[in-house]
Amino acid sequence: MQWLYNAQLVLPDRVTPGGVLLENGKIAQVQTGQGRPPAPGNAAVTDLRGLYLAPGFVEIHSHGAGGADFMDATPDAFTRAAECHLRHGVTTLLPTSVATDMEGVMQFLRAFKQVKGPYMPGVHLEGPYLSMEMRGAIDPRYIRNPDPDEYEALLDFAKGDIRRWTIAPELPGALGFADTLAKRGILPSVGHTSAGYAEIAEAFRHGFTHFTHLYSAMSTITRKGGFRIAGAVESAYILEEATVEIIADGCHLPPELLRLAWRAKGADRVCLTGDAMRAAGTDVCKSILGSLDGGLPVVIEDGVAKLPGRSAFAGSVAMADRLLRTALGAGIPLYEAVRMMSLTPARVMGLDSEIGSIETGKKADLVWFDEEISMKGVMKGGHLSSRPGI
């Protein structure tokens, strides 16, 4: 049993002085107000000296960090990347694949099966069923239309490990694929898409509810025969029930567009994500997007990864603490920025009954940090963590 007290609690709707009592890896009591609470005789007491105490961050779209990419497809790569994210406050992580061949995805899934656990409850597949026009930094050799024989084999092999799959809904067979995912409890997500509003609205009738990295690699307003047609970006705003994620590294989007999404959708429907690649959390200037033996070379400059020709970004190098600083710089209040990095992504992935906020009965996944969002402590399941609890 442990009391963390003299903190500034970051709750879903406010920041307030207080503390928490932890027992058996969960939050047993939330105390608000100044002063040291009466502690049970067997409780360790920790004075946080006015630091912010927030729920652990939930990162639902990351390709790696710390010099490792999940497409390296080894337990060591998964662990190295996860440890790096953990140091920056991420206590729940969905490792994300990039488009590749069937064997590459199978290797990714095999490695995940060896390390999965409460810290990494499932994976996110980004592609390969994406729009060639909106591929961004994805290797065009691996982009293709949905193939039932292929995806059914992957779903059977995964045995529930896939929690989310990013798809371009306009592709032939994409809606039938989405129906299959929805029946299995997997979230179909709109991304890397050239679809217009009509196609996206139809996709939402087949189980799509979320948009992968809003604005990035997706259609916007076009004209056909003089008439303007809303694209995927506008559809995310028109469809009020839709949730979105935004790469909040300060590079993929200017602060004003992050602020627009927050004002239009609200903190309950916007997730912050890094879409981080292997160079995140390092100081290298050259790296590889995807696996070391088959990925694309990238350069790191101006705080972001780019293809060598500078034709497109190639994932961010931002960790969770940087995402929060970007949101604060866009004028978003701290408690709402934290919600966009914790409770909202937890809810999108159906995990909010156990994580995502400081509430009695939830897991003691907690972080504490100062005014500069510099991490001073990361706790997973009630234990201070230097490595993920996998």
N, C-alpha and C positions, 0 to 999 in steps of 0.2 A: 504494500500500500504506500502511496506517495502523494504528497500535496505539492503542487506547483502554485505558488502564490506571488502576490505583488507584481502582477502582469497587467498588460493592457489586452484584454480578451478581444479577439476579432471574431465577432458573431456574425451571422448572416445579415443582420439588419443594423448593426452598430458596432462601435468600439467602446468598451467600458472597462473600468478597473475590475480586477477579480482574480480568480484562480480556479484550479480543478483538482479534484481528488481522483486518483487513479487506483484501480484494483483489478487484478487478474487480466491485465492488458486492455481494460476498457475504462471509459470515463464513468466513474461512480457518482460524481456530484459536480455541479457547476456552481461556483460561488461568485456573486457579483458584489462589488463594493470595496472600499479600502480596508486595509488592515490584514493582519495575519489571522486566518481562521483557526478555530480549535481543531487540533489534529488528533486522530485516534493514537493511542499510545504506541502502536507498532508502525506508525507511518513515518517514512522519511520526509523531511520538509526541505523544499528548494525555493529560495528567494530568487525570482527572476529579475528583480531590480528595475521594474518598469518596462522591460522589453515587451514587444508585441508577441502574444501567444495565439497562434492560428492553427486551423486544421492543416494536416499534411496536404501537399499539392497532388493533384491527379492529372497526369499527363497522358492523354489518349492518342497522341500522334507523335511518335519519335522513332527515328531510324538508327539512333545510336548516340554515342558521346564518349569522351575520354580516350579517343583513338580507336574505338571499336564500333563496328556496324553490325546490326543484328543479322544482316545478310552474310556475314562471315560464317554464320551457321555453326558456331561452336558454343558449348556452355561457357567457356572462358570469355568469349566476346559478349555474350548476354550479361554475364556477371560484371565485367569491367564497365560496360555502358551503364548498367543499372546502378552500380556503386557511385558513378559520377553524378547521375541524376539525383541520387539520394542525398549526396552532400549539398546539393542545391535546393533541397526541400521536398523533392518528389517522393511520396510514400506509396503511391500506386501508379503503375506504369503499364501501358499497352505497347509492347514492342511492335514496330511496323515494318512490313516488308516493302520492297520495291518490285516493279514489274520485272519478271524474269521467266525462264522456262519452267516447266512442270517440276523437274528435278530440283531446281533451285528453291522453289517454294516448299517442296517436301523436306529438303535439308533444313530449311528455316524452321519448319514445324517440328522436325525431329529434335533439333537443339533446344527448342522451347520446352518440349516435353520433359527435358532433363532438369530444368531449372524453375518451372512454373510453381506458383504458390501464392500466398496472400499478397505479396508485393507485386507480382505480375500475374493477374488472374486470367489473362487471355491475350490474344494478339489481334492486330488490325492489319488486314491485307489491303494494300493500295495498288489496285490493278490486278492482273494485266488488262482488264476489260475497260479501256479508257479511250478517249478521243485522240486520234493522231494529231489533229489540229491543235489541241490543248494539252499536248504531252508535257510541255515545260522541259524539265531536265531529265525526263524518263527516256530510257533508251528505246528508240522506235523499233528495234529488232524484236521486242517482246510485247508490243501492243497488239491486241487481237480482240475479236468478238467473243462473247460468252459461248463456251462449248459445254453442253450438259455432261458429256462423258468426263471432261476434265474437272469441272467444278464439283460434280457429285463424288468423284474419286477423292478430291481434296477434302471435302466435307466429311466423308466417311473416315478418312485417315485422321483428321483433326480430332474427331470424337469430342466436340464441344469446345475445343480450345480457341476457335475463331469467334471473336465477339463482335467484330465489325468488318465490313468490306466496302471499300470505295469503288464506285462504278460510274461510268458515263451512261445515264439512263436512256439515251437516244439510240444506243447500239442495238442492232438486231438481236433479239433474245434476251435483252437486259431485264425486261419486266417479268418474264417468266423466271429468270434467275432470282430476281428480288422476291417473288412469291416463295420460292424455295427457301431463301434465307429467312424470311419472316416466319415460316413454319418451324424453322429450327431455332428461333429466338436470336437470330443474328441481325444486327443493325445494318441495313443497306444505306450507304451514304453517297450523296451526290458529289462528284468531284471529277476534275480533268474532263470537263464537259463542254460541248458546243450547243447544248439543248436550249430551246426557247421555252417560254412560259407554259405553253400548252403541253409540251412533253414533260416538263417538270411536274406540273399539276397532276398529270396522269400517273407519273412515277409515285407521287405521294399516295395515290390510291392503291399502290402495290407494296406499301411498307416503308418507303423512304421517308425519313423525318429529319435528316441531318445533312448539313453541307460541309464538305471537307475544305479547309482553308479558303474561306470566303474571299472573293476578289482574285485569288491566285489561281491561274489555269482554269478559268471558267468564262463563259460568254457573258456579254453585257448587251446593251441596246444596239440593235442593228436595223437596217432599213431594207425592205423588200418591196419593190414596185412603188417606192415612195412612202410606204407605211412603216412606222416604227414598230419593232417587235421586242418585247422584254426578254432579256436573257436570264441566265441562272442567277446572276447577282440580284437583279430586280425581283426575281421569283422568291429569293430568300426573305425579302422584305414583305412581299405581297402575301405569302403564306404565313399567317401569323403564328401558327403552331410550330413552324420550323425552328430548329436549333441550328446554330452555326458555330464554327471555330475560326479563330483568326490568329495568324502568325504574328505575334506581338513583339517582334524583334526590333521594331522601329525602322526596318528597311523594306520588308515586303509590303507594308502599308504605311502611309504617313499617319501621324497621330490624329489628324482630323477625320480620317475614315474609320479608325478605331473608335473614336468618340461618336461618330455617326451611328455605327452599328450598335454601340452600347445605348445610345439615346433612343434609337428606333426599336430595338429588340428587347432591351432590358438585360440586366445582369443574369436573369434566370434563363436566358436563351442564347447567351454568348459564352463560349469557352475560349480561354487563352491557350494557345499551344505554341511550342517551339518548332515543330516539324524538324527537329534537330538532326544533323548528320554526324558522322564520326568525329569531326573536328571540334564539335561543341565541347567546351570545358578544357580546351587545349590552346596553345599559342602558335600552332603551325600556320604556314602560309600556303601550303599545297596539301591536297588530300584526295581521297577516292570516295565517290558516292556509290554505295552498294558494296558488293563483296570485293575483297582485295584482288581476287584473280579474274574478275569479270566486270568490275564496276567502271564508272566514268571518272576520269580525272577532273578535278575542280581546283579553283584557286580561292583563297580566303583573303578578301580585302574589303575595306569599308564596313567591317563588322558583319559580313554575310558571305556565304559560299556562292560562287558563280562558275558557270561553264567557262572554259579557257577563252572562248571567243567573246565572252561577256554578252552573249545573246539572251541569257536567262539566268535567274537565280537557280541555285542547285541545293536548296535546303538552307536552313539557318544554322547558326552556331550559338544560338541563344539558349540559356538555361532558364529555369523557372523564375529565379530571382530577377533576372533581367526582364522577363515578361512583365512582372509586377511593376518594376520601375518604369517601363514604357507606358503601362496603363495609368500610373499615377501622373506621369508627364503629360498624358492626354486629358487630364482633368477628371479622372474617374476616382471617386472616393476609395480609400483603402479597403473598407469592408466589402465594397462591391467588386473591386479588383480581385480580392482574395476569393470571393464567391465564384467568380469566373474561372478561377484556377483550382477550385476544390469542389464545392457542392454542385455547381452546374455540370461539369463534366462527369461527376459521379452519378448524377441523375440521368444524364444522357446514356450512360452505360448500365443503368439499372443497379448501381451499387450504393445509392444514397441512403439505404436503410442501415448501413454499417459504417460508412465513412463520409467525409466531405464537410463536416461541421462539428463544432464543439457542442455536443449534446449528450445528456446522460444516456448511457447504454451503448453508445457508439465506440468503435475501436479507438484506443489511445494512440492514434497517428497524429502527431503534433509537431509543429515547428515554432521556434522563437527566433526573433530577429530584431534589429535596431531600426532607426529612422531611415537608414540608407538601404534597407532590405538586405543587410548582410547577415547570413545565417549564423546563429550562435548555438543552436541546438536542433537536432532532428531526432524524433522519437517514433519508433515503429512498434505498435502493439505494446506500448508501455515501457519499451527498452530503448535507451539511447543507442543510436545506430551509427556505426562507421562502415557497415556493409549491409546490403539489403537482407531482410528476413525472408529468404526464399527457401 
